[in-house]
Amino acid sequence: MNHFDKCRKSTLVRECTVQKIIGQSFRLTLCLALFLLGSLSLFSQQSALLEQKISIKTGRISKAKALAELGRNANCTFSYANDLIQSEALVQLDYKNTALKTILKKLLGVGPDLLQVQGNTIHIKAVKPARVKAKVLVKKDSASLSGNFDLNPVVITGQYRPQALNKSIYRVEVIGKAQIRNMAVSNVAELLKQQLNIEIENQSGMGRSKIRVLGLNSQYTKILMDNIPIAGDENMGSDVDLSTISLDDVERVEIIKGAMGVEYGANSVAGVINIITKKNSEQKTDLSLEIQEESIRNEYNLQTSDKAKGRHIQRISASHNLTGQLSFGGSVSRDQFNGYWGSYTGAGISKEITEKRGYEWSPKTSWNGNVYLSYTRKNFSAFYKFNYFSSDLTNYGHFANGFLLKDEQIYVNASVNNDYHNERYNHHLNLRGDFWKDAYYSLDASYQKNGLEHRRQAINLQDNSVIDKANGIPGSEKLQATDWQKYYQSAGFYAKGTFLKPILHKKLDFNAGFEMDHTKGNQGYTNFFNDVSLSSPIENTLFTGSGYTSFEWNVSPKVMIRPGFRFNYSNKLKMRTNQSVTTRYRLNEQNDVRLIIGTSTRFPNYEELYSWFVNSIHDYRGNPNLKPEYGKSAEFQWSFKKKLPGAIHLETNLSSMFQHITDRIVNTVYRVEGENTLTGRNTYANENKYYGLLNQVDLNLVSDQFHFSLGASLHGYKGNDGASVDAYKKFLWNTQINAQLSYVLPAGIRTALFFRHVGRQPLYEIVSTGRGSDLQPTGFITILNKTDAYQNLDFSLAKSFLNKKVDLRLGVKNLFDVTDIKYKSVNKPDNIYYTLRTLRLYYGRSYFLRLSYKI
């Protein structure tokens, strides 16, 4: 029996003063404005990458091979739509000391206005002649659509260098900028809700959102931003609140599922999610303003204070190319979520006893700011970014009743507020370049801090004033009013270095690197049992370091093999090594197969290691002798690409993955000889195992006018967060389907539709039938629980005006009005009682309108 209670039902966020909010946003906005105005007088220059002089001579080859040879000669990578190289005619390169942009103009017919440089990658935009005058408007928008839904974008996750998706040794799922824009979402948690086998676990009282991938909780997936881990609750990269990651300057999101321990270290058992942000300006100067108004189910108004309803988002972003080599930019956004009232009455004054105070989903105000500086030249690039996020949420207690003010000896109608303040900032510096006979290096350094604080206050509902702490808390004799206390805290320095050296030209590349993470974590006042705090904040510093190496061997033009190895070190934990072998076999121009075998570990969290609350009655303690969990995965993938009549491109992917995790950490309870605590000893041990099996198929169709994708998966598993493989009689299975359609109608009206079906989700609950004097279970019963299936559908329409400077989008989210999904017992005996889980998915159907203006 586990007596820990994480207090997930009580939540709240710090009340920031108006002056503080205005001050923070004003300072950041002022800095951006001054930085922008001070640079407007400077003249633009051509990118050094495009201006560099190239000498190259080849035989007669295809355009695709010509671009590949040109990229190797110029130390860059090209990203382009397949239509650009469809011609079967052969070409010959014979240039001496000629500018790269000139060669591209002669080879492809594209001028500098169709070339966009990002680091060492050159994006080539397709140019298509208009057919007839009546269709010009449609063609302009459809060309934009085709470029944004490229089936072969450049990816960086799991790669030695940025390269086209079809050359990646891993199968990377990419959520591009077009999809982000079409979904009209503001944070990563909302963006991922349409992905197969990714669940977002919302904590509506605290306003937090954690991820679950392939049935594994947020501690098994590593969240990265620009290839480095994001500070989570207690460490770097895992257990991250995705609602705190804004999409203000996000270009795309890359997802790889399966163990990625060699490439990304610990806590990547289920995979990695890499959030790629903007690093330069598309034009000489970019300035955009955006406002989004959204209902919360059927609730919306433009009022303020405790009468406000709906969601109101404002965003401003700016970027500027100082020269062809140096650019900078930034953004500021505010997300005012006024809570979902539902059957409750809000946070106003109340003189009556009630059980309906507060909200079903707590109101939350979030601020996000970014500033970046980017420098690029032929063989070197540098990038610095600073990100700041702050949010404030109040969880208003539902119960209000008479409460004695001890200092005044009068009764008032009172309730409880729980306030939560979340703050995170991140400094990130990246240096990369070429040196010494085609060798390549990349260095990253980051300092991050993430913290959640909590405050509990008694509130006099006669005037919504705060009651003095000495009076206690309404409804509890044990809980006390508090000042701000640490809840979850982490702060740390992270560094990563990669060195890549070709050993045999076009045959063998050697990659080696290091990674280090020095993080100070604090669990804070997070554990409670019967209104009693089980621990004081316990602070510990965890240092981990690793060295890794891999080889990428092109055995033949068709076969590529990459074996890898990582050695891990820690000052606190027993570490394990990681190994991987990845193979890609190109059957022909249309077919690829991949076999990916990888391993990763999952570090114990601070509760599992260091929690401590021991007295004559209670014995709750962590186990510092825990070892990391160990996960393995093996995946087979097949992909097929073909150009269909009508300039339609088809891509299909079929994959099957098996997962195996050992030494899973679980809570254990037992009696210690000579100790007579009422609860027995509650601690943690490496005891459980987990099996997972995933089969998935994906289909994509892209043309100039539409993009359609369809995916389906069958996921099976034995084991869950609290139960091992042995407790499962068989694999339990869940089916999921998703679909996406974007289409350009006449007059340039753009439509977008997103659909997801999640079948019934089964789960075994292992319930004890009793305990003996030693507190060991006398027996167990396995009870099958299932949810109902549900579907989610989002739809929107968009239209651009004034030469695409103004864009208007309106739509509906969660058209089927899904809210909570509950587990229901299938075979529960009448004499067995336990709490069934509830999945808090959405607050219901909502409508939105977004207006953006771009200079």
C-alpha positions in Angstrom: 0.0 0.0 0.0 1.4 3.3 -1.0 0.6 6.2 1.5 2.2 8.9 -0.6 -0.2 11.5 -1.8 1.2 14.1 -4.3 -1.6 16.5 -3.6 -2.6 16.6 -7.2 -6.2 17.7 -6.3 -5.0 20.8 -4.5 -3.2 23.4 -6.7 -2.7 27.1 -7.1 -0.4 29.8 -8.4 1.2 32.9 -6.9 -0.7 36.1 -7.3 1.7 38.5 -9.1 1.0 42.2 -8.8 0.0 44.1 -11.9 3.1 46.2 -11.5 5.4 43.2 -11.6 3.8 41.7 -14.7 3.8 45.0 -16.6 7.4 45.7 -15.5 8.7 42.4 -16.7 7.0 42.5 -20.1 7.8 46.2 -20.6 11.5 45.7 -20.0 11.8 42.8 -22.4 9.7 44.6 -25.1 11.7 47.8 -24.7 15.0 45.9 -25.1 13.8 44.3 -28.3 12.5 47.6 -29.6 15.7 49.4 -28.9 17.8 46.6 -30.4 15.7 46.6 -33.5 15.6 50.4 -34.0 19.3 50.7 -33.5 20.0 48.3 -36.4 17.5 49.6 -39.1 20.1 51.9 -40.6 22.5 49.0 -41.5 22.6 47.6 -45.0 22.1 43.9 -45.7 24.8 41.8 -47.3 24.6 38.5 -49.1 25.2 35.5 -46.9 28.8 34.4 -46.8 27.7 30.9 -47.5 26.1 31.9 -50.8 29.0 34.3 -51.8 31.8 31.8 -51.2 33.8 30.9 -54.3 33.6 27.3 -55.5 35.7 25.3 -57.8 34.1 22.0 -58.9 34.2 19.7 -61.9 32.1 16.6 -62.4 31.0 14.3 -65.2 27.4 14.1 -66.4 25.3 13.3 -63.3 21.7 13.8 -62.1 20.7 17.1 -60.4 20.3 15.3 -57.1 23.9 14.0 -57.3 25.1 17.5 -58.5 23.6 19.1 -55.4 25.2 16.4 -53.2 28.6 17.1 -54.7 28.1 20.8 -54.5 27.1 20.5 -50.8 30.2 18.5 -50.0 32.4 21.0 -51.8 30.8 24.0 -50.1 30.5 22.3 -46.7 26.7 22.8 -46.6 23.4 20.9 -46.9 20.6 21.6 -49.3 16.9 21.3 -48.5 14.5 21.3 -51.5 11.2 19.9 -52.8 11.4 16.8 -54.9 9.9 18.6 -57.9 13.0 20.7 -58.2 15.1 17.7 -59.4 12.5 15.6 -61.2 14.0 16.1 -64.6 15.8 13.1 -65.9 18.3 15.2 -67.9 21.9 14.9 -66.8 24.0 18.0 -65.9 27.7 18.7 -65.7 29.4 21.0 -63.2 32.5 22.8 -64.4 33.2 26.0 -62.4 36.3 27.7 -61.1 36.2 30.4 -58.4 32.5 30.9 -59.0 30.0 32.1 -56.3 27.8 29.4 -55.0 24.6 31.4 -55.6 25.7 31.8 -59.3 26.1 28.0 -59.7 22.7 27.4 -58.1 21.1 30.0 -60.5 22.5 28.2 -63.5 21.8 24.7 -62.2 18.3 25.2 -60.9 17.1 28.6 -62.1 16.6 30.0 -58.6 17.8 33.4 -57.6 18.9 34.6 -54.2 15.3 35.5 -53.3 14.5 31.8 -53.3 17.4 30.8 -51.2 17.2 30.8 -47.4 20.2 30.1 -45.2 19.9 28.5 -41.8 23.3 27.7 -40.3 25.0 25.4 -42.9 21.7 24.5 -44.5 20.4 26.2 -47.7 16.6 25.9 -48.2 15.7 26.1 -51.9 12.2 27.3 -52.5 10.5 25.9 -55.6 9.3 28.4 -58.3 6.4 27.5 -60.5 5.1 29.6 -63.4 1.5 30.7 -63.3 -0.8 28.9 -65.7 -3.5 31.4 -66.3 -4.4 34.7 -64.8 -7.5 33.4 -63.0 -5.6 31.0 -61.0 -2.7 33.2 -59.8 -4.1 33.6 -56.3 -4.6 29.9 -55.7 -1.2 29.1 -57.0 0.5 31.6 -54.8 -1.0 30.1 -51.7 -0.6 26.5 -52.9 3.0 27.0 -53.6 3.4 28.2 -50.0 1.6 25.1 -48.9 3.7 22.8 -50.9 6.9 24.3 -49.5 5.7 24.0 -45.9 4.6 20.4 -46.3 7.8 19.1 -47.8 8.1 15.3 -47.5 11.9 15.7 -47.3 12.7 18.4 -44.7 16.1 18.9 -43.1 16.3 17.2 -39.6 18.9 17.3 -36.9 17.7 14.8 -34.3 19.9 11.7 -34.2 22.0 13.0 -37.1 25.7 13.7 -37.3 24.9 16.9 -39.3 21.7 18.5 -40.4 20.5 16.5 -43.4 17.4 15.6 -45.5 14.9 13.3 -43.8 15.2 10.6 -46.5 18.9 10.3 -45.7 18.4 10.0 -42.0 19.4 6.8 -40.4 16.5 7.1 -37.9 12.9 7.6 -38.9 12.0 11.0 -37.6 8.5 12.3 -37.2 8.4 16.0 -38.0 5.7 18.5 -37.0 6.5 21.4 -39.3 5.7 25.1 -39.0 2.7 24.8 -41.3 1.0 22.3 -38.9 1.9 24.4 -35.9 0.2 27.4 -37.5 -2.8 25.4 -38.7 -3.5 24.0 -35.2 -3.5 27.5 -33.6 -2.0 26.2 -30.4 0.3 28.1 -28.0 2.4 25.5 -26.2 4.0 22.1 -26.9 1.4 20.2 -24.8 -1.4 21.3 -27.0 0.6 20.6 -30.2 1.4 17.0 -29.3 -2.3 16.0 -28.6 -2.8 14.8 -32.2 0.3 12.4 -32.3 -0.1 8.7 -32.2 0.8 7.0 -28.9 1.5 10.3 -27.2 -0.9 11.2 -24.3 -0.9 14.5 -22.5 -1.8 14.1 -18.8 -3.4 17.4 -17.7 -3.4 18.4 -14.0 -6.2 21.0 -14.3 -5.9 22.2 -10.7 -2.2 23.0 -11.1 -2.3 23.9 -14.8 0.4 21.4 -15.6 0.7 19.0 -18.5 3.0 15.9 -18.5 3.6 13.5 -21.4 3.2 9.8 -21.7 4.8 8.1 -24.7 4.2 4.4 -25.6 2.4 4.0 -22.3 5.4 5.2 -20.3 5.2 8.3 -18.0 7.1 11.6 -18.4 10.2 10.3 -16.7 11.0 8.0 -19.7 11.0 10.6 -22.5 13.7 13.3 -23.0 12.5 16.7 -24.0 15.1 18.8 -25.9 15.2 22.3 -27.2 17.7 22.8 -30.0 19.3 19.5 -29.2 19.9 20.1 -25.4 17.7 18.9 -22.5 15.1 21.3 -20.9 15.1 21.7 -17.1 12.3 19.5 -15.6 11.0 19.2 -12.1 14.1 17.7 -10.7 16.6 17.1 -13.5 17.5 18.0 -17.0 15.3 16.7 -19.8 12.6 14.5 -18.2 9.4 15.1 -16.2 9.0 18.4 -18.0 5.8 20.4 -17.8 5.0 20.9 -21.5 2.5 23.7 -20.9 5.5 25.9 -20.0 7.1 25.5 -23.4 5.8 28.2 -25.7 5.6 27.9 -29.5 6.5 31.5 -30.0 9.6 31.0 -32.1 9.4 27.2 -32.8 10.2 26.2 -36.4 9.4 22.5 -36.0 9.3 19.6 -33.6 11.2 16.3 -34.3 10.2 13.1 -32.6 12.1 9.8 -32.4 10.5 6.9 -30.5 12.5 4.1 -29.0 15.6 3.9 -26.7 18.1 6.7 -27.6 20.7 6.3 -24.8 23.8 6.4 -27.0 22.8 9.7 -28.7 21.0 11.5 -25.8 21.9 9.7 -22.5 19.6 8.8 -19.6 15.8 9.1 -19.5 15.3 8.6 -23.2 13.9 5.0 -22.9 10.7 5.9 -24.8 12.4 8.3 -27.1 13.2 12.0 -27.5 11.2 15.1 -28.5 13.4 17.9 -30.0 12.0 21.4 -30.3 13.8 23.4 -33.0 13.6 27.2 -32.7 14.1 30.1 -35.1 17.7 31.1 -35.6 17.6 33.8 -38.3 15.3 36.2 -40.1 13.7 35.2 -43.3 13.8 38.8 -44.6 15.9 41.8 -43.9 13.5 42.6 -41.1 10.6 40.6 -39.8 8.0 42.0 -37.4 4.8 40.3 -36.5 1.9 40.9 -34.2 -0.6 38.3 -33.2 -3.8 38.2 -31.2 -5.9 35.1 -30.5 -9.3 35.0 -28.8 -10.7 31.7 -27.8 -13.7 30.5 -25.9 -13.3 28.0 -23.0 -16.2 25.6 -24.0 -19.2 28.0 -24.0 -17.5 30.6 -21.8 -16.1 33.9 -23.2 -16.2 37.6 -22.5 -13.9 40.6 -22.5 -14.2 41.4 -18.8 -11.4 41.5 -16.3 -10.9 40.5 -12.6 -12.9 37.7 -11.2 -15.6 38.0 -13.9 -13.3 37.2 -16.8 -13.9 34.3 -19.1 -12.3 32.8 -22.1 -8.6 32.7 -23.3 -6.8 35.7 -24.6 -3.3 35.4 -26.2 -1.1 38.2 -27.5 2.3 37.8 -29.2 4.9 40.1 -30.7 8.1 38.9 -32.5 10.8 40.7 -34.3 14.0 39.7 -36.1 16.6 41.5 -38.2 19.5 40.6 -40.5 22.3 43.0 -39.6 24.5 41.5 -42.3 24.5 38.4 -44.3 26.3 36.8 -41.4 24.8 38.3 -38.3 21.1 38.3 -37.3 19.1 38.7 -34.1 15.5 38.5 -32.9 13.1 38.0 -30.1 9.5 37.6 -29.0 7.2 38.3 -26.1 3.8 36.6 -25.5 1.1 36.6 -22.9 -1.4 33.7 -22.5 -4.4 34.6 -20.2 -6.4 31.5 -19.5 -9.3 32.6 -17.3 -10.2 29.1 -16.2 -13.2 26.9 -17.0 -16.0 27.6 -14.6 -18.2 24.7 -15.6 -20.7 24.0 -12.7 -18.7 26.3 -10.3 -19.2 30.0 -9.5 -15.7 31.4 -9.9 -13.7 33.4 -7.4 -15.9 36.3 -6.5 -17.2 37.4 -3.1 -19.6 34.9 -1.5 -21.5 35.3 1.8 -23.2 31.9 1.6 -22.0 28.4 2.5 -21.3 26.6 -0.7 -19.5 23.7 -2.4 -19.4 25.4 -5.8 -16.7 28.0 -5.3 -13.8 28.2 -7.9 -13.3 26.5 -11.2 -13.2 23.1 -12.9 -9.9 24.1 -14.6 -7.9 26.7 -12.6 -7.2 30.1 -14.2 -3.6 30.7 -15.3 -1.5 33.6 -16.7 1.7 32.9 -18.5 4.4 35.1 -19.9 7.1 33.9 -22.3 10.1 35.8 -23.7 12.9 34.9 -26.1 16.0 36.7 -27.4 18.5 35.2 -29.9 21.7 36.2 -31.6 23.1 34.2 -34.6 26.4 34.5 -36.5 27.2 32.4 -39.6 30.1 32.3 -42.0 31.6 29.7 -44.3 33.1 27.3 -41.8 31.8 28.6 -38.5 28.5 29.5 -36.8 27.6 30.7 -33.3 24.1 30.9 -31.8 23.0 32.3 -28.4 19.5 32.2 -27.0 17.9 33.3 -23.8 14.4 32.1 -22.8 12.3 33.2 -19.9 8.9 31.8 -18.8 6.7 32.7 -15.9 3.2 31.6 -14.9 0.8 32.2 -12.0 -2.1 30.1 -11.1 -4.6 30.0 -8.2 -6.6 26.9 -7.3 -9.7 28.2 -5.5 -11.0 25.8 -2.8 -14.6 24.6 -3.7 -15.8 24.6 -0.1 -16.8 27.8 1.7 -18.3 27.7 5.3 -18.2 29.5 8.6 -14.8 30.0 10.1 -13.8 31.5 13.4 -11.3 34.4 13.3 -9.4 33.8 16.6 -8.0 37.3 16.7 -11.4 38.9 16.3 -13.6 36.2 17.7 -16.1 36.4 14.9 -17.3 34.0 12.2 -16.9 34.7 8.6 -17.5 32.7 5.4 -14.1 31.5 4.4 -12.3 29.2 2.0 -8.7 28.2 0.9 -6.6 29.4 -2.0 -3.6 27.5 -3.2 -1.2 29.7 -5.3 1.5 28.3 -7.6 4.2 30.3 -9.3 6.4 28.7 -12.0 9.5 30.4 -13.3 12.1 29.0 -15.7 15.0 30.6 -17.6 17.5 29.1 -20.0 20.8 30.4 -21.4 22.1 28.4 -24.4 25.3 28.9 -26.5 26.1 26.8 -29.5 29.4 26.9 -31.5 30.0 24.7 -34.5 32.1 24.6 -37.6 34.6 22.8 -39.8 38.3 22.4 -39.4 41.2 20.0 -40.1 40.5 18.0 -43.3 36.7 18.1 -43.3 36.4 17.5 -39.5 33.3 19.0 -37.9 32.7 20.0 -34.3 29.7 21.2 -32.3 29.8 22.6 -28.7 26.8 23.4 -26.5 26.7 25.1 -23.1 23.6 25.9 -21.1 22.6 27.1 -17.7 19.0 26.6 -16.7 16.8 27.1 -13.7 13.3 25.8 -13.2 11.1 26.2 -10.1 7.6 25.8 -8.9 6.6 27.5 -5.6 3.4 27.1 -3.5 1.5 29.2 -1.1 -1.6 28.3 1.0 -3.9 31.1 2.2 -7.2 31.3 4.1 -9.6 33.8 2.3 -12.3 35.8 3.9 -15.1 35.6 1.3 -16.9 38.7 2.6 -14.3 40.8 0.7 -11.8 38.3 -0.7 -9.2 39.4 1.7 -6.4 37.2 3.1 -6.9 35.9 6.7 -3.9 36.2 9.0 -1.9 32.9 9.2 -2.4 32.6 13.0 -6.0 31.8 12.4 -5.2 28.5 10.6 -6.9 27.0 7.6 -10.7 26.4 7.1 -11.6 22.8 7.0 -8.4 21.4 8.5 -6.8 21.3 11.9 -3.5 20.1 10.6 -2.8 22.2 7.6 -1.4 25.7 8.1 -1.3 28.8 6.0 2.1 29.3 4.5 4.3 31.8 2.8 5.9 30.8 -0.5 7.5 27.4 -0.3 9.6 25.4 -2.7 7.6 22.7 -4.5 9.9 21.4 -7.3 13.2 23.0 -8.1 16.1 22.3 -10.4 19.1 24.4 -11.5 22.1 23.2 -13.4 24.8 23.5 -15.9 24.8 21.4 -19.0 27.5 20.9 -21.7 27.9 18.8 -24.7 30.6 18.4 -27.3 30.6 16.5 -30.6 33.5 15.8 -32.9 33.0 14.3 -36.4 35.8 13.2 -38.7 35.5 11.4 -42.1 38.0 8.5 -42.1 37.3 7.2 -45.6 35.8 9.7 -48.0 32.1 8.9 -48.4 32.7 5.6 -46.7 33.4 5.9 -43.0 32.7 8.7 -40.5 33.9 8.7 -36.9 31.9 10.5 -34.2 32.9 11.1 -30.6 31.6 13.3 -27.9 31.0 14.1 -24.3 28.1 15.2 -22.2 28.0 16.5 -18.6 25.1 17.6 -16.4 25.6 19.2 -13.0 22.1 19.7 -11.5 21.0 20.8 -8.0 17.5 19.5 -7.4 15.0 20.0 -4.6 11.8 18.1 -4.2 10.2 20.6 -1.8 7.0 20.2 0.1 5.4 17.7 -2.3 4.5 14.7 -0.2 1.4 14.7 2.1 -0.5 12.0 4.0 -3.8 13.0 5.8 -2.9 16.7 5.6 0.5 16.1 7.1 3.7 17.0 5.2 5.9 14.0 4.9 9.1 15.8 4.3 11.0 19.0 4.5 12.7 20.1 1.3 15.7 17.9 0.6 18.3 19.4 -1.7 20.9 17.3 -3.5 23.4 17.8 -6.3 23.7 15.1 -9.0 26.6 15.1 -11.4 26.5 12.9 -14.5 29.0 12.7 -17.2 29.4 10.5 -20.3 31.5 9.8 -23.3 30.1 8.4 -26.4 31.3 7.3 -29.8 29.8 5.8 -33.0 30.8 5.1 -36.6 28.7 5.6 -39.7 29.8 3.1 -42.3 28.6 3.2 -45.9 29.2 -0.4 -46.7 27.9 0.2 -50.2 25.7 2.8 -51.9 22.7 0.9 -50.5 23.8 -0.1 -47.0 24.7 2.1 -44.0 25.5 0.9 -40.5 26.0 2.9 -37.4 27.1 1.1 -34.2 27.4 3.2 -31.0 28.5 3.1 -27.4 28.1 5.4 -24.4 29.9 5.2 -21.0 28.1 6.9 -18.1 29.4 8.2 -14.8 27.6 9.6 -11.8 28.6 10.9 -8.3 25.5 9.3 -6.8 24.2 6.4 -8.9 25.3 3.1 -10.1 25.6 3.7 -13.8 25.3 1.5 -16.8 26.6 1.6 -20.4 24.5 2.0 -23.5 24.8 0.4 -26.8 23.1 0.8 -30.2 23.3 -0.6 -33.7 21.3 1.1 -36.5 21.2 -0.1 -40.1 19.6 1.5 -43.2 19.3 -0.5 -46.4 18.2 1.3 -49.6 16.5 -1.3 -51.7 16.0 1.1 -54.6 15.1 4.7 -55.3 11.6 4.2 -53.7 12.2 1.7 -50.8 14.2 1.9 -47.6 14.3 -0.4 -44.6 15.8 0.3 -41.2 16.7 -1.9 -38.2 17.3 0.1 -35.0 18.4 -1.5 -31.8 19.1 0.8 -28.8 19.3 1.0 -25.0 18.8 3.7 -22.4 18.4 4.2 -18.7 16.0 6.0 -16.4 17.4 7.8 -13.4 15.5 7.5 -10.0 13.8 10.8 -9.1 14.4 12.7 -5.9 11.4 11.2 -4.1 12.7 7.7 -4.9 16.2 8.6 -3.7 16.0 11.1 -0.9 12.4 11.5 0.6 12.5 11.1 4.4 9.7 11.3 7.0 10.4 9.0 10.0 8.9 9.1 13.5 7.2 6.7 15.9 4.2 6.3 13.6 5.4 6.9 10.1 8.4 5.5 8.1 8.6 7.0 4.6 12.1 7.0 3.1 13.8 7.0 -0.2 16.4 4.5 -1.2 19.8 6.0 -2.2 21.0 2.5 -3.3 18.6 2.4 -6.2 20.1 1.7 -9.6 18.9 3.2 -12.9 16.2 1.3 -14.8 17.4 -0.2 -18.0 15.4 -0.1 -21.2 16.0 -1.8 -24.6 14.1 -1.4 -27.9 14.4 -3.0 -31.3 12.5 -1.6 -34.3 12.1 -2.5 -37.9 10.9 0.2 -40.4 10.1 0.2 -44.1 9.4 3.3 -46.1 8.2 3.7 -49.6 8.1 6.9 -51.8 6.6 7.5 -55.2 5.5 10.3 -57.4 2.0 9.8 -58.7 0.2 11.4 -61.7 -0.8 15.0 -61.1 2.4 16.0 -59.3 1.3 14.1 -56.1 3.9 12.7 -53.9 3.2 9.5 -51.9 5.1 8.3 -48.8 4.2 5.3 -46.7 5.9 4.0 -43.6 5.4 0.7 -41.8 7.2 0.0 -38.4 7.2 -2.6 -35.6 8.9 -2.0 -32.3 9.5 -4.2 -29.2 10.4 -2.6 -25.8 11.8 -4.3 -22.7 12.5 -2.5 -19.4 14.1 -4.1 -16.3 14.7 -2.9 -12.8 11.6 -0.7 -12.8 11.3 1.2 -9.5 8.2 0.6 -7.4 7.0 1.5 -3.9 7.3 -1.3 -1.4 5.9 -1.7 2.2 7.2 -4.1 4.7 7.8 -4.6 8.5 11.3 -4.2 9.9 12.2 -6.4 12.8 12.4 -4.3 16.0 10.4 -1.4 14.6 6.8 -0.8 15.5 5.7 2.1 13.2 2.1 2.1 12.3 2.7 2.4 8.6 5.7 -0.1 8.3 8.6 1.0 6.2 7.6 2.6 2.9 10.5 2.8 0.4 11.5 1.9 -3.1 13.1 -1.0 -4.9 14.2 -2.2 -8.4 11.7 -5.0 -8.8 9.4 -4.7 -11.9 9.7 -5.3 -15.6 7.8 -4.0 -18.6 7.2 -5.2 -22.2 5.8 -3.1 -25.0 5.0 -3.9 -28.6 4.1 -1.2 -31.2 2.9 -1.7 -34.8 2.3 1.5 -36.8 1.5 2.5 -40.4 1.6 6.0 -41.8 0.6 7.4 -45.2 1.3 10.9 -46.6 0.1 12.5 -49.8 1.4 16.0 -50.8 0.7 18.1 -53.8 0.7 21.9 -54.6 -2.8 22.2 -53.3 -3.2 19.8 -50.5 -1.5 17.7 -47.8 -3.1 14.5 -46.5 -1.8 12.2 -43.8 -3.2 9.1 -42.2 -1.8 7.0 -39.4 -2.9 3.9 -37.5 -1.2 2.0 -34.6 -1.7 -1.1 -32.5 0.1 -0.8 -29.1 0.4 -3.7 -26.7 1.9 -3.8 -23.3 2.5 -6.0 -20.2 3.1 -3.9 -17.0 2.4 -0.3 -16.0 3.7 2.3 -13.5 2.8 0.1 -10.5 2.6 -3.5 -11.9 5.2 -5.8 -13.4 5.0 -8.2 -16.3 4.2 -11.2 -14.1 0.9 -9.5 -12.9 -0.3 -9.4 -16.5 -2.0 -12.5 -17.8 -1.5 -11.3 -21.4 -0.7 -8.3 -23.5 -3.3 -5.6 -23.4 -4.0 -3.7 -26.6 -4.9 -0.2 -27.7 -5.7 1.0 -31.2 -5.3 4.6 -32.4 -5.9 6.5 -35.7 -5.0 10.0 -36.7 -5.6 12.0 -39.9 -4.6 15.4 -41.1 -5.9 17.3 -44.2 -4.8 20.8 -45.4 -6.3 22.1 -48.6 -6.2 25.3 -50.5 -9.7 26.4 -51.8 -10.3 29.0 -54.6 -9.6 32.6 -53.6 -6.7 31.4 -51.4 -8.9 30.1 -48.5 -6.9 27.5 -46.6 -8.6 24.7 -44.7 -7.1 22.5 -42.0 -8.6 19.4 -40.3 -7.0 17.3 -37.6 -8.6 14.1 -36.4 -7.6 11.5 -33.8 -9.3 8.3 -32.6 -8.2 6.6 -29.4 -9.7 3.1 -28.8 -10.6 1.7 -25.4 -7.5 1.8 -23.1 -7.2 -1.3 -20.9 -5.3 -1.4 -17.6 -4.8 -4.1 -15.0 -5.2 -2.9 -11.4 -3.4 -5.2 -8.9 -5.3 -5.0 -5.6 -4.3 -6.5 -2.3 -6.9 -8.7 -0.6 -5.3 -8.1 2.8 -2.1 -7.8 4.8 -0.5 -9.9 7.5 1.2 -8.7 10.7 4.4 -8.2 8.7 2.5 -5.8 6.4 3.1 -8.1 3.5 0.1 -8.8 1.2 -1.7 -12.0 2.0 -3.1 -12.2 -1.6 -3.8 -10.2 -4.7 -6.6 -10.0 -7.3 -6.1 -8.7 -10.8 -8.9 -6.4 -12.0 -9.3 -5.3 -15.6 -10.3 -1.7 -16.2 -11.0 0.0 -19.5 -11.9 3.5 -20.7 -14.4 4.3 -23.4 -13.0 5.1 -26.9 -13.0 8.8 -27.8 -12.4 11.0 -30.9 -11.0 14.5 -31.2 -11.6 16.8 -34.3 -10.2 20.3 -34.9 -11.1 22.4 -38.0 -10.1 25.8 -39.2 -10.3 28.2 -42.1 -7.7 30.9 -43.0 -7.3 33.7 -45.4 -4.5 36.2 -46.1 -5.1 39.8 -47.1 -3.0 42.9 -48.1 -0.3 40.9 -49.9 -0.2 38.3 -47.1 0.7 40.9 -44.5 -2.6 40.2 -42.6 -3.7 36.6 -41.9 -7.1 35.7 -40.4 -7.8 32.2 -39.1 -11.0 31.0 -37.3 -12.0 27.5 -36.3 -13.2 25.1 -33.7 -11.2 22.7 -31.4 -12.5 19.5 -29.9 -15.6 19.5 -32.1 -16.9 16.3 -30.4 -16.8 18.1 -27.0 -14.7 15.5 -25.2 -13.9 16.2 -21.5 -12.9 13.6 -19.0 -12.4 9.9 -19.7 -12.8 7.5 -16.8 -11.6 3.9 -16.3 -14.3 1.4 -15.6 -14.0 -2.0 -13.9 -14.7 -5.0 -16.2 -14.5 -7.8 -13.6 -14.4 -6.2 -10.1 -15.7 -8.3 -7.2 -18.3 -6.5 -5.1 -16.2 -6.7 -1.9 -13.1 -5.0 -3.4 -12.8 -1.2 -3.3 -10.2 1.0 -4.9 -9.9 4.3 -6.7 -10.3 4.4 -10.5 -8.2 6.7 -12.6 -9.7 9.6 -14.5 -8.0 11.0 -17.6 -8.5 14.8 -17.8 -8.2 15.4 -21.5 -10.0 18.6 -22.5 -12.5 21.1 -21.0 -14.8 20.7 -24.0 -15.4 22.3 -27.4 -13.9 25.7 -28.0 -14.0 28.3 -30.8 -11.1 30.6 -31.7 -10.2 33.5 -33.9 -6.6 34.5 -34.6 -5.4 37.7 -36.3 -1.8 38.2 -37.3 0.0 41.1 -38.9 3.4 40.7 -40.5 5.7 43.4 -41.8 
